[in-house]
Amino acid sequence: MLTKKRQRPKVRGYRKSFDMMRFLGARLIKTINVYSLEPGGYVEPKTAEKLIQHPQVRPVEDGLWPGFSQTWRFATEE
């Protein structure tokens, strides 16, 4: 996928991705084999797996089958 200027979208590193997930409404999304932050940009699969393993990142449980998630959010205290 290319941006408007015909360049590849920016891939985020672990630290920047984790900081961006703290924003209200931000989420990590997996579509087929591509991970992206909404809003934010693409994330490498290794970085996404590290984010998913973090104790403050929770799955939304929105997958087709129970126990499978396609979206993860930063845990907020309720």
Residue pairs with C-beta under 8 A, 6 or more apart in sequence:
1 8
1 9
2 8
2 9
3 9
9 41
9 42
10 41
10 42
11 41
11 42
11 43
11 44
12 20
12 37
12 40
12 41
12 42
12 43
12 47
13 47
14 47
14 50
14 51
17 28
17 37
17 40
17 43
17 47
17 48
17 51
18 51
18 54
20 26
20 37
20 39
20 40
21 27
21 28
21 37
21 51
21 57
21 73
21 74
22 74
26 37
26 38
26 39
26 40
26 73
26 74
27 37
27 38
27 60
27 71
27 72
27 73
28 35
28 36
28 37
28 43
28 48
28 51
28 52
28 57
28 71
28 72
28 73
29 35
29 36
29 37
29 38
29 70
29 71
30 48
30 70
30 71
31 70
33 45
34 42
35 42
35 43
35 44
35 45
35 47
35 48
36 42
36 43
37 43
43 51
51 57
51 72
52 59
52 72
56 74
56 75
57 72
57 73
57 74
57 75
58 72
58 73
58 74
58 75
59 69
59 71
59 72
60 69
60 70
60 71
60 72
60 73
61 67
61 69
62 69
62 70
62 71
63 69
63 70
